[in-house]
Amino acid sequence: MPQSFPALLPDADATLALGRALGGTAQAGDVIALVGDLGAGKTTLTQGIVKGLGYQQEVTSPTFSLVQEYLGGRLEVFHFDFYRVEDEGELLDLGWDDYLDRQGLVIVEWPGLHPDLLPKSTRWLKLSHQGNGRLVEEGGL
């Protein structure tokens, strides 16, 4: 599936396929910020990205743990969810800067809650409902 945006994704399989393509081209040190309402497909896209890096284990939203780590693939993946983070200090205490320094792939759901923590090179993807499918657009908040 091409990585040109905007991309109209008719179903979850298309969202996973786009994620696999993104994972296949991800480089060490990349940060991907996923913006979208509840149910917009952020976690499904992340599942595809992680699979595109060769992981077979289940990928779940880190809403309560704040970060999920996927180790041992082509790149380490650090999947963050900022939804329940009240202040940036909580992320800094968790080791946010250390995760960025590890040169894996950092994926952030709900990045708009703490955008100042994200590097300028962050790739921003916005997911929205489009009929029964999803629309993915590249760009900031």
Helices and strands as residue ranges (DSSP letters): E 7-9, H 12-25, E 31-35, H 42-52, E 67-70, E 77-81, H 88-94, H 96-101, E 105-109, G 111-113, G 115-117, E 123-130, E 133-138
